[in-house]
Structures are given as structure tokens and as C-alpha cells.
Amino acid sequence: MNELWTLVVVLFVLGFIGSLLSGMLGIGGAIIKFPLLLYIPPLFGLVAFSAHQVSGIIAVEVFFSSFIGLWAYRKDCYFNKELILYMGGAVLVGSFLGSYGSSFLNEPSINTVYGILALLATILMFIPKKENELTLAERTFPRVLGSVLAFIVGIGSGIVGAGGGFLLVPIMLTILKIPTRVTIVSSLAITFISSIGGSVGKIITGQIEYGPVLVLILASIFAVPLGAKLGKAMPTKALRVLLALLIAATAIKIWIDLLF
């Protein structure tokens, strides 16, 4: 019983930290929570989660946390329906294929995919994001390129249980040249759609641990709104650098484990 409560407390704290950073920085929490769930519980004498279990837990949790964020912006006029339709449809297919296919991958393969995504996320975080605010009539984007990139992101994020927001946002800003406000709001809808495909694939293949999922969802309900409020009052650039260093350190740890 003591071990059970220790697990609940540890999961809640990890989920709270991940969701707090997610709310502060406006990115998906999966990129943060994956290494936390993979490496921290054993430090408290708890049984380690496998990469399959971690990706399954995160997939369902991201579904609920992204829905919370999407609901908060449901009346926002910056939703680009065409953008959501094209990129959302592509990322849905990709995330389902990735999450379903992950059941055939071994642990090192899933960790390798995370290591690649973490490296890409770290690089993209340091790319300058030029403001590109346009009028409603001027909001266009390259449909084919956007769909292809969303599909690729969907496959990778589906494997590790992420919604892909940590890659979609910088891609939309720097490559597709989507206006900042449109990117932030529309990416919530695209990430939510991605999480549907990821969750379904993980559920079908039996990669879900429902107890830990409930604890993380509870933590995100409290942490995401709080993180959003704190983020408005803190130097975001410094936080992004800190987060990038954290993700980079995790990627290095994973690559060392894989190679040596």
C-alpha cells in the first residue's frame, strides 16, 4: 500500500511539473513527460515503466490535456479551418500508423525515435521566430507541404505517444510561415486531432496503463491553467532555453544508453 501511494505521489508530481512547463511554454507536454516517466520512478525504488507503457500513458493523457487547452480557445477567431483540415487530417493518419506500429517495435527503437524528436525539438526551439501577423484574407499556407510535414510528425509522435505540438508549432512558424496567433490557436486543434489517432492506436494494441493515466490527467487539470498564468509573467525566452537544455540532456542520456 505504501508503494502504491508513493507511485501515485511521484506520478502526480511528475505530471504536474510536465504540465506546468507545458502551460508556461505553450508546447505539448509529452516531450517533457516521456523522460520524466521513464527515468524518475526507479529513483524512488519503484518499478520502471517500459517505453511502451510510457508512450501509451502519455498518448491518452495528451488527448485530455490538449482538449482542455482547445476548449479554452474554442471561441477564438484565429482558428484556420483550412489549416486544421489539411494538417489535422494528415497528422491523424500519421499518428494512428505510428502508435499502432509502435507495438511491433522494441524498447530501444522507441527510445531512438524519442531521441530523434528531442534533438529536432531542441534545434527548432533556437530558430528565431519572426512575427508574421496577417489579415484574415491573407492567411494562406502551402497545403501539400503542410500535409506532408504533419504526416511525418504524426508518425514519429504517434510512436512515442506525443501529440506533436512541440514540432508542429515551430514548423508552422518557421517553414510554413503561418502567423503566430493563428499557429498557437490552430496547433491546439491539430494536436488534439493527432492525439485521437495516437490514443486509438495505443488502446487497440494494449499499451495503456489506465491508473497512471488518471493521475496524470488530474495533475494536468491543475497545472496547465497555472502554467499559462505564470508564463505570461515570466521571461519566456529564458524558459525556452532552459527547457531546450533539459530536452537536449535527456536526448544525450538516451543516446548514451542506446550506444553504450
C-alpha positions as CSV (number, residue, x, y, z in Angstrom):
1,M,0.0,0.0,0.0
2,N,2.8,2.4,0.8
3,E,4.5,1.7,-2.5
4,L,1.1,2.4,-4.3
5,W,0.8,5.8,-2.6
6,T,4.4,6.6,-3.3
7,L,3.8,5.8,-7.0
8,V,0.6,8.0,-7.0
9,V,2.5,10.9,-5.4
10,V,5.5,10.6,-7.7
11,L,3.3,10.4,-10.8
12,F,1.2,13.4,-9.7
13,V,4.4,15.5,-9.1
14,L,5.9,14.5,-12.4
15,G,2.7,15.1,-14.3
16,F,2.3,18.5,-12.5
17,I,5.9,19.5,-13.4
18,G,5.4,18.5,-17.1
19,S,2.0,20.1,-17.4
20,L,3.2,23.3,-15.7
21,L,6.1,23.7,-18.1
22,S,3.7,22.8,-21.0
23,G,1.3,25.6,-19.9
24,M,4.1,28.1,-19.4
25,L,5.8,27.5,-22.8
26,G,2.8,26.7,-24.9
27,I,4.1,23.3,-26.2
28,G,2.9,19.7,-25.9
29,G,3.9,18.2,-22.5
30,A,4.8,14.8,-24.0
31,I,8.3,15.8,-24.9
32,I,8.9,16.6,-21.2
33,K,6.9,13.8,-19.6
34,F,8.4,10.9,-21.6
35,P,11.9,11.1,-20.0
36,L,10.4,12.0,-16.6
37,L,8.2,8.9,-16.5
38,L,11.0,6.7,-18.0
39,Y,13.8,7.7,-15.6
40,I,12.4,9.2,-12.3
41,P,10.2,6.4,-10.8
42,P,13.1,3.9,-10.3
43,L,15.0,6.6,-8.3
44,F,12.2,6.2,-5.7
45,G,12.5,2.4,-5.6
46,L,9.5,1.9,-7.9
47,V,9.2,-0.5,-10.8
48,A,10.4,1.2,-14.0
49,F,7.8,1.8,-16.8
50,S,8.8,0.3,-20.2
51,A,9.0,2.6,-23.2
52,H,5.8,1.0,-24.5
53,Q,4.0,1.8,-21.2
54,V,5.3,5.4,-21.1
55,S,4.2,6.1,-24.7
56,G,0.8,4.6,-24.0
57,I,0.3,6.6,-20.8
58,I,1.3,9.8,-22.5
59,A,-0.9,9.3,-25.5
60,V,-4.1,9.2,-23.6
61,E,-3.0,12.0,-21.2
62,V,-2.2,14.2,-24.1
63,F,-5.7,13.6,-25.5
64,F,-7.3,15.1,-22.4
65,S,-4.8,17.9,-21.8
66,S,-5.0,19.1,-25.4
67,F,-8.7,19.0,-25.1
68,I,-8.5,21.3,-22.1
69,G,-6.4,23.7,-24.0
70,L,-8.6,23.5,-27.1
71,W,-11.7,24.2,-25.0
72,A,-10.2,27.3,-23.5
73,Y,-9.8,28.7,-27.1
74,R,-13.0,27.4,-28.6
75,K,-14.4,30.8,-29.4
76,D,-11.1,32.3,-30.7
77,C,-11.5,33.8,-34.2
78,Y,-7.9,32.8,-35.2
79,F,-8.8,29.2,-35.9
80,N,-7.9,28.5,-39.5
81,K,-10.3,25.8,-40.6
82,E,-8.5,25.0,-43.9
83,L,-5.2,24.6,-42.0
84,I,-6.8,22.4,-39.4
85,L,-8.5,20.3,-42.1
86,Y,-5.4,19.6,-44.2
87,M,-2.7,19.3,-41.4
88,G,-5.2,17.7,-38.9
89,G,-6.2,15.0,-41.4
90,A,-2.6,14.2,-42.3
91,V,-1.4,14.1,-38.7
92,L,-4.4,11.9,-37.7
93,V,-3.4,9.2,-40.2
94,G,0.3,9.5,-39.3
95,S,-0.3,9.3,-35.6
96,F,-2.5,6.3,-35.9
97,L,0.0,4.5,-38.0
98,G,2.8,5.4,-35.7
99,S,1.0,4.4,-32.5
100,Y,-0.3,1.1,-33.9
101,G,3.1,0.3,-35.5
102,S,4.9,1.0,-32.2
103,S,3.6,-2.3,-30.8
104,F,5.9,-4.0,-33.3
105,L,9.0,-2.0,-32.2
106,N,11.3,-2.9,-29.3
107,E,12.2,-0.6,-26.4
108,P,15.5,0.7,-28.0
109,S,13.6,1.6,-31.2
110,I,11.0,3.7,-29.3
111,N,13.7,5.4,-27.3
112,T,15.6,6.1,-30.5
113,V,12.6,7.8,-32.1
114,Y,12.2,9.9,-28.9
115,G,15.9,10.8,-29.1
116,I,15.5,12.0,-32.7
117,L,12.4,14.0,-31.9
118,A,14.1,15.6,-28.9
119,L,17.0,16.6,-31.0
120,L,14.8,18.2,-33.6
121,A,12.8,19.9,-30.9
122,T,16.0,21.4,-29.3
123,I,17.2,22.7,-32.7
124,L,13.8,24.2,-33.6
125,M,13.5,25.9,-30.3
126,F,16.6,28.0,-31.0
127,I,15.4,29.1,-34.5
128,P,14.3,32.7,-34.4
129,K,10.6,33.1,-34.9
130,K,9.7,36.1,-37.0
131,E,6.4,37.7,-36.3
132,N,4.1,37.3,-39.4
133,E,0.7,38.7,-38.4
134,L,-1.5,38.9,-41.5
135,T,-5.2,39.8,-42.1
136,L,-7.8,37.1,-42.3
137,A,-7.8,37.3,-46.1
138,E,-4.0,36.8,-46.3
139,R,-3.8,33.7,-44.2
140,T,-2.7,31.1,-46.7
141,F,-0.3,28.2,-46.5
142,P,1.3,25.6,-48.8
143,R,-1.2,22.8,-48.4
144,V,0.8,19.9,-49.8
145,L,4.0,20.7,-47.8
146,G,2.0,21.3,-44.7
147,S,0.2,18.0,-45.0
148,V,3.4,16.0,-45.7
149,L,5.2,17.5,-42.7
150,A,2.1,16.9,-40.5
151,F,2.0,13.3,-41.6
152,I,5.7,12.7,-40.9
153,V,5.4,14.4,-37.5
154,G,2.3,12.3,-36.8
155,I,4.2,9.0,-37.3
156,G,7.0,10.0,-35.0
157,S,4.9,11.5,-32.3
158,G,2.4,8.5,-32.5
159,I,5.3,6.1,-31.7
160,V,6.2,7.9,-28.5
161,G,2.7,8.8,-27.6
162,A,3.0,12.6,-28.2
163,G,0.6,15.0,-29.9
164,G,3.4,16.5,-31.8
165,G,2.8,20.1,-30.8
166,F,6.4,20.6,-29.8
167,L,7.4,20.1,-33.5
168,L,4.2,21.4,-35.3
169,V,4.4,24.8,-33.7
170,P,8.0,25.7,-34.8
171,I,7.4,24.1,-38.2
172,M,4.2,26.2,-38.8
173,L,6.0,29.3,-37.7
174,T,9.4,28.9,-39.5
175,I,8.7,26.7,-42.5
176,L,5.1,27.3,-43.4
177,K,5.2,31.0,-42.3
178,I,1.9,30.8,-40.5
179,P,1.1,33.9,-38.4
180,T,2.0,33.5,-34.7
181,R,-1.5,33.8,-33.3
182,V,-3.0,31.5,-35.9
183,T,-0.3,29.0,-35.2
184,I,-0.8,28.9,-31.5
185,V,-4.6,28.5,-31.7
186,S,-4.8,26.2,-34.7
187,S,-2.0,24.0,-33.4
188,L,-4.1,23.1,-30.4
189,A,-6.8,21.7,-32.7
190,I,-4.2,19.8,-34.8
191,T,-2.5,18.4,-31.7
192,F,-5.9,17.3,-30.3
193,I,-6.7,15.5,-33.6
194,S,-3.2,13.9,-33.5
195,S,-3.9,12.6,-30.0
196,I,-7.0,10.9,-31.2
197,G,-5.1,8.8,-33.7
198,G,-2.3,8.2,-31.1
199,S,-4.7,7.1,-28.3
200,V,-6.7,4.8,-30.6
201,G,-3.6,3.0,-31.8
202,K,-2.2,2.6,-28.3
203,I,-5.6,1.3,-26.9
204,I,-6.0,-1.2,-29.8
205,T,-2.6,-2.6,-29.2
206,G,-3.0,-2.8,-25.4
207,Q,-0.2,-0.3,-24.5
208,I,-2.2,1.7,-21.9
209,E,-1.8,1.7,-18.1
210,Y,-5.0,3.4,-17.0
211,G,-4.2,4.0,-13.4
212,P,-1.2,6.3,-14.1
213,V,-3.1,8.0,-16.9
214,L,-5.8,9.1,-14.4
215,V,-3.2,10.5,-12.1
216,L,-1.5,12.5,-14.9
217,I,-4.9,13.8,-16.1
218,L,-5.7,15.0,-12.6
219,A,-2.3,16.8,-12.4
220,S,-2.7,18.5,-15.8
221,I,-6.2,19.9,-14.8
222,F,-4.4,21.9,-12.0
223,A,-1.1,22.5,-13.7
224,V,-1.9,23.6,-17.2
225,P,-4.0,26.7,-16.3
226,L,-1.5,27.7,-13.6
227,G,1.4,27.3,-16.1
228,A,-0.4,29.5,-18.6
229,K,-0.8,32.3,-16.0
230,L,2.9,32.0,-14.9
231,G,4.1,32.0,-18.4
232,K,2.6,35.4,-19.1
233,A,4.6,36.9,-16.2
234,M,8.0,35.3,-16.7
235,P,10.7,35.7,-19.4
236,T,9.7,33.1,-21.9
237,K,13.0,33.1,-23.8
238,A,14.9,32.1,-20.7
239,L,12.4,29.3,-20.0
240,R,12.7,28.0,-23.6
241,V,16.4,27.9,-23.3
242,L,16.2,26.0,-20.0
243,L,13.7,23.6,-21.5
244,A,15.8,23.1,-24.6
245,L,18.8,22.3,-22.4
246,L,16.7,19.8,-20.4
247,I,15.4,18.1,-23.5
248,A,18.9,18.0,-25.0
249,A,20.3,16.5,-21.8
250,T,17.6,13.8,-21.9
251,A,18.4,13.1,-25.6
252,I,22.1,12.7,-24.8
253,K,21.2,10.3,-21.9
254,I,19.0,8.2,-24.2
255,W,21.7,8.1,-27.0
256,I,24.3,7.1,-24.4
257,D,22.1,4.3,-23.2
258,L,21.4,3.1,-26.7
259,L,25.0,3.2,-27.9
260,F,26.9,2.1,-24.8
